[in-house]
Structure formats: C-alpha cells, structure tokens
Amino acid sequence: MLDARTRARRALARGIGRAALHLLTRTAIEGARFLNTPGPVIFAANHVSTFDAFLIFTLLPPDTMFVGPGDFPLEQPGEWLADHLGLIRVRRGAIDREGLKQMAAVLKDGGRLALFPEGGTWEKPIDDVKSGVAYLSLTTGARIVPIGLGGTYRVWEAVFRLRRPAISVRVGPPLPPVRVSGDRHRRQDALQAASVSLMGRIYDLLPPETQAHYDYFGRVRYAGRLVFDPPQSSAPRVSFDALAELISKPNLFRPLHRVARLPVAPFLHPGCFYPPGTMRLAAASLLDTFGEGNFAGYLEYRLGEDKADRVRAALRAIIGRIDVLEPGSTRVAFAVTVED
C-alpha cells in the first residue's frame, strides 16, 4: 500500500526518530519481541500526548500502517508528516466508512495496523475508550498487541528543554481476536466491553505515575461560574461545569486555540477579568465553531452528547447575560473550581 517514495520518507523519518529518542529521552522498552508479531495484528497503545504517535511510529515494524486524525488539521509539523508518511486519516465524531474500509483492508491482507483505542489525547479515565479496535479485530480476525506508554503526558516541554525525560514502553503478548455473541442487538455493548477490557490490559502495563494520571481524570470534578466586577445581582441559571471541564483540560482545549485559533483568552485564563465584549466574543466563537465545519462533532466525540449539550447551553447563557449588561458597567471572568 506504500509507494517507493513514501517508504523512503518513512525510513528517513524512523532513522531520525530513533536517534532523537536516544539523544533526547531515556526510553526503556520491555517486551520488544512482541513488536515483531506477524499480521494480521493491531498494535493498540494508550494515548495522552502527540509524542505517543512519534514513539510508536519510530518503534513499530516499518511495514505497519498507522491511523491518524482527519477531522481537522494537525499542528505542524504533524500535518506535513501525516500527509507524507502514508497514514490512514480518519474523521472522528462520525462513522468514517472509507477509513474503516482502508483499515480492514490492511488486516485482511495480513498486514499490521497501529492505532489508539482511546481515539485521541484529551484527558480522560482509562475506561473512556472507543470500540474501533475491538470492531476491527472482530471483523478481520486480527490479534491485538497491547502497548503501555508511560511518562509521555505533556512531555514535549521537557524534550525541548533537553531534560531527557524517562519514557517507558511495555509491550504485552498478543491477545486473541475479539469474539462476541451473535446477538446483533447486544453487539455494540459487547464490543464496548471488549474495548474496556483491552484498556485494562494496557493499564496494567503502565508505570504507577501514568496509572495515577488516568485515575485522577476518573475522579476529578469541575465547577464553573460567571463572575462580575462589580458584582451583579443575578447570574444565569445554568450549569457551567461541562464548560469548566472543557477549558481545564490542556489537550482537550488546545486544538480550539492552537489549531482553530479562536479568540478565547478569557477561557485560557480563568478567573481573570475581561471586558464583556471580549468574553462574549470568546463564547460566541466557540459556539459557532461547534456548530459547523471541522469541529462540529468535536464535543460529542470527546465529552459525550450530554456534556456537549451542557457546554453549548453554558455558552449561550454567557452570551445572553452579557447582552443585557449596560455598556462599560462591569468586567467579567469565568472562574473554575477543580475538586479531586
């Protein structure tokens, strides 16, 4: 499936990647022999950083096909690499039949495929997982090799500062193809259960600090409120908790201001007061972006439909409240409380 030019670019990128790993990190690999598992096989790793993609691209066999996001452009140089290294781009937030067809074709031809069961890097508990890996294993008979990547959350800063962060890669033995009962009405539930079980296997391969990362996001709670200076007598009667969660998770919020480049300064600096017009622009920009285009399904895919609806309701409430303020009468902030 890869032409000669793409294979050459991959070989060069892998060579540079291996050298960078050696020079810039302290990467320890356990169970490396399982990386040579013949196809059809799915390599499935946890995902908390874009560094994970760099890591598995560098370490997995050169004939492995990788799956990457195709719903919105990546930050450079990620977009260029995705376009030139032979990735299968998949639109998240909707059923991408063409992407599924390409992934299944790799496995049915006896190939090797690598993807992240969680679907993205946003902060979440270990059981917040998509069913794509289980579905592909079920329909193609592919085995699954679980991979636990430790120490990669927000690791780029340490790499760029030449701190040589410690990275762990633990590869487990291949798991048999997913099997579910023949009851069509319960198949999706069975696939989801198999996906959660897979993440449990991956969790067991993680170092304690990375397990603690997932545990934290399984229990943490967020609360948000609109604050005025000077204080106002009334506030919107709507929950701001889902919006507080959205803006409090760096990987979750990052594409909205780094990729879409939305004017969202009041949400990047919660608790800081801004002119009402600045806050209104930030809320309206988010609301419009979630309504159409590349980010139309962004919230539903990452937070679920209930929280997505609550984020939109909160943004509309902010806009409505600001619209009734007297010009120049006050400043406004969005405050967040995090409870562990």
C-alpha positions in Angstrom: 0.0 0.0 0.0 3.0 2.3 0.3 4.8 3.5 -2.8 8.6 3.7 -3.0 8.8 7.4 -2.2 6.7 7.0 0.9 8.8 4.0 2.1 11.9 6.1 1.6 10.5 9.0 3.6 9.4 6.6 6.3 12.9 5.1 6.6 14.5 8.5 6.9 11.9 9.6 9.5 12.4 6.4 11.5 16.1 6.8 11.5 15.9 10.4 12.7 13.3 9.4 15.3 15.4 6.6 16.7 18.4 9.0 17.0 16.2 11.6 18.7 14.8 9.1 21.2 18.3 8.1 22.1 19.7 11.6 22.5 16.7 13.5 23.9 15.0 10.9 26.1 15.7 7.9 28.4 13.4 5.4 26.8 13.2 1.9 28.2 11.5 -0.9 26.3 10.2 -4.1 27.7 8.6 -6.9 25.7 10.2 -5.7 22.4 9.9 -9.2 20.9 6.1 -8.8 20.7 6.6 -5.8 18.3 7.5 -8.4 15.6 4.2 -10.2 15.9 3.1 -11.1 12.3 -0.1 -9.9 10.8 -2.9 -9.6 10.8 -2.3 -7.7 14.0 -3.4 -4.5 15.6 -0.9 -2.6 17.8 -3.0 -0.8 20.4 -1.5 1.8 22.8 -2.7 4.3 25.3 -2.7 7.9 24.2 -2.1 11.0 26.3 0.3 13.0 24.0 1.2 13.6 20.4 4.5 12.2 21.5 2.9 8.8 21.6 2.4 8.9 17.8 6.1 9.7 17.3 7.1 6.9 19.7 5.1 4.1 18.1 6.0 5.3 14.5 9.7 5.0 15.5 9.5 1.7 17.3 7.0 -0.4 15.3 7.9 -2.5 12.2 8.4 -0.4 9.1 5.5 -2.1 7.3 3.0 -1.0 9.9 0.1 1.2 8.7 -0.7 4.0 11.1 -4.1 5.6 11.8 -4.3 9.4 12.4 -6.9 12.0 12.8 -8.5 13.5 9.7 -11.3 15.7 11.1 -9.2 18.9 11.5 -5.6 19.9 10.5 -2.8 19.0 12.9 -0.3 21.4 14.3 2.8 21.5 12.1 4.9 19.5 11.5 2.3 16.9 12.4 0.1 17.8 9.3 3.0 17.5 6.9 4.2 14.2 8.4 0.6 12.8 8.3 0.3 13.7 4.6 3.7 12.3 3.6 4.3 9.2 5.7 1.4 7.1 4.5 -1.1 7.4 7.3 -4.8 6.4 7.1 -6.7 9.6 8.0 -10.0 9.0 9.9 -12.7 11.6 10.6 -13.6 11.3 14.2 -17.1 12.1 15.6 -18.8 10.3 12.7 -18.8 6.9 11.1 -16.0 7.1 8.5 -16.7 4.2 6.3 -13.9 4.9 3.9 -11.4 5.0 6.8 -12.8 1.7 8.2 -12.6 0.1 4.8 -8.9 1.0 4.5 -8.0 -0.2 8.0 -9.9 -3.5 7.4 -8.2 -4.0 4.0 -4.7 -3.8 5.7 -5.7 -6.5 8.2 -7.5 -8.7 5.7 -4.3 -8.7 3.6 -2.4 -10.0 6.6 -0.9 -6.6 7.5 -0.1 -4.7 10.7 -2.1 -1.8 11.9 -1.4 0.7 14.7 -4.0 2.9 16.4 -5.0 4.3 19.7 -8.2 2.8 21.2 -9.0 6.0 23.1 -9.4 8.0 19.9 -7.3 11.0 21.0 -5.1 12.6 23.6 -7.7 14.5 25.6 -7.6 13.9 29.3 -9.9 11.1 30.4 -10.2 8.0 32.6 -8.8 4.7 31.4 -12.3 3.3 30.5 -13.2 6.2 28.2 -12.5 4.3 25.1 -13.9 3.8 21.6 -14.8 0.4 20.1 -13.0 0.7 16.8 -10.1 -1.7 17.7 -12.5 -4.3 19.0 -14.7 -4.0 15.9 -11.7 -4.4 13.5 -10.4 -7.4 15.4 -13.8 -9.0 15.4 -14.4 -8.5 11.6 -10.9 -9.3 10.4 -9.7 -11.9 12.9 -6.7 -9.8 13.8 -4.9 -10.3 17.1 -4.2 -7.3 19.3 -0.9 -6.4 20.9 -1.4 -4.1 23.9 1.2 -1.4 24.5 1.6 0.7 27.6 3.3 4.1 27.1 4.4 5.8 30.3 5.7 9.3 31.0 4.5 10.9 27.8 1.8 13.3 29.1 2.9 16.9 28.3 6.5 15.6 27.7 7.3 17.8 24.8 8.3 20.7 27.1 10.8 18.5 28.8 12.2 17.3 25.5 12.6 20.8 24.1 14.4 21.9 27.3 16.8 18.9 26.9 15.9 17.4 30.2 15.9 13.8 28.8 12.6 12.6 30.3 12.2 9.0 31.3 9.8 7.2 28.9 8.6 3.6 29.3 7.3 1.3 26.6 5.9 -2.0 27.8 4.6 -4.4 25.2 2.3 -7.2 26.2 1.9 -10.6 24.5 -0.7 -10.7 21.6 -4.3 -11.1 22.6 -6.6 -13.4 20.6 -9.1 -11.9 18.2 -12.2 -10.4 19.8 -15.2 -12.6 19.9 -18.8 -11.6 20.7 -22.1 -13.4 20.8 -24.3 -13.5 17.6 -27.0 -11.2 19.2 -26.9 -8.1 16.9 -28.8 -6.1 19.5 -26.1 -6.6 22.1 -23.1 -6.5 19.8 -22.2 -2.8 20.4 -22.3 -3.3 24.1 -20.1 -6.4 23.8 -17.6 -4.5 21.6 -17.5 -1.7 24.2 -16.9 -4.2 27.0 -14.1 -5.8 25.0 -12.6 -2.3 24.5 -12.7 -1.5 28.2 -11.1 -4.9 28.9 -8.3 -4.1 26.4 -7.7 -0.8 28.2 -7.5 -2.7 31.4 -4.7 -4.8 29.9 -2.9 -1.6 28.8 -3.4 0.0 32.2 -1.6 -3.0 33.8 1.4 -2.3 31.5 1.7 1.4 32.6 4.1 2.7 35.3 2.4 3.9 38.6 2.6 7.6 37.7 0.8 7.1 34.4 -1.8 4.9 36.1 -2.3 7.8 38.6 -2.8 10.2 35.6 -5.8 8.0 34.4 -7.1 7.6 37.9 -7.1 11.3 38.5 -9.2 12.0 35.5 -11.6 9.3 36.6 -12.4 11.1 39.8 -11.8 14.8 39.3 -14.8 17.2 39.1 -15.1 20.7 37.7 -17.3 23.6 38.5 -17.6 26.9 36.7 -19.2 30.2 37.3 -19.5 33.6 35.8 -18.1 36.4 38.0 -18.7 40.1 37.6 -16.7 43.1 38.9 -18.5 44.9 40.4 -20.8 42.0 41.5 -24.1 41.6 39.7 -27.4 40.7 41.5 -28.3 37.9 39.1 -26.5 35.1 37.2 -27.6 32.7 34.5 -29.4 29.7 36.0 -27.4 27.1 34.0 -24.6 24.7 34.9 -21.1 25.8 33.8 -19.5 22.6 34.9 -19.1 21.0 31.5 -17.6 24.2 30.1 -15.2 24.3 33.0 -14.1 20.8 32.2 -13.5 21.6 28.6 -11.3 24.6 29.3 -9.4 22.9 32.2 -8.0 20.0 30.2 -5.0 21.3 28.2 -5.1 18.6 25.5 -8.9 18.9 25.1 -8.9 22.7 24.7 -5.6 23.1 22.8 -6.9 22.5 19.3 -9.5 25.2 19.7 -7.0 28.0 20.3 -3.8 26.5 18.6 -5.4 25.0 15.5 -8.7 26.8 15.0 -7.1 29.9 16.6 -10.2 31.1 18.2 -10.1 34.4 20.3 -10.7 32.6 23.7 -8.3 34.4 26.0 -10.9 34.6 28.9 -11.1 30.8 28.9 -7.4 30.4 28.7 -7.0 32.5 31.8 -10.0 31.5 34.1 -10.6 33.9 37.0 -9.1 36.9 35.1 -11.5 39.8 34.4 -12.1 40.9 30.9 -14.3 43.5 29.2 -17.8 42.0 28.5 -17.3 42.2 24.7 -14.1 40.1 25.0 -15.9 37.4 27.0 -18.9 37.5 24.6 -16.6 37.1 21.6 -14.9 34.1 23.2 -18.2 32.4 23.9 -19.7 33.1 20.5 -16.6 31.9 18.7 -16.7 28.6 20.5 -20.5 28.2 19.9 -20.1 28.9 16.2 -17.2 26.6 15.8 -19.0 23.7 17.4 -21.9 24.2 15.1 -20.3 23.6 11.7 -17.1 22.7 9.9 -14.2 20.6 11.2 -15.2 21.0 14.8 -18.9 20.3 14.5 -18.7 16.9 16.3 -15.8 17.8 18.5 -17.7 17.9 21.8 -19.8 14.8 21.3 -16.9 12.6 20.4 -14.8 13.7 23.3 -17.3 14.5 26.1 -20.5 12.7 25.1 -23.8 14.2 24.0 -25.0 15.2 27.4 -21.9 17.3 28.3 -21.8 18.7 24.7 -25.3 20.0 25.2 -24.4 21.5 28.5 -21.3 23.2 27.0 -23.5 24.8 24.4 -26.1 25.8 26.9 -23.4 27.5 29.1 -22.0 29.4 26.1 -25.5 30.6 25.1 -26.1 31.7 28.7 -22.9 33.7 28.8 -23.8 35.5 25.6 -27.4 36.2 26.8 -26.2 37.5 30.2 -23.6 39.8 28.6 -26.1 41.2 26.1 -28.2 42.7 28.9 -25.3 44.4 30.7 -25.0 48.2 30.5 -22.1 49.2 28.3 -18.9 49.9 30.3 -20.6 49.0 33.6 -18.6 45.9 34.6 -15.9 43.4 33.9 -16.5 39.7 33.7 -14.5 36.5 34.4 -15.1 32.8 34.1 -13.9 31.1 37.3 -13.2 27.4 37.7 -13.0 25.2 40.7 -11.4 21.7 40.5 -12.2 19.1 43.1 -10.0 16.0 43.3 
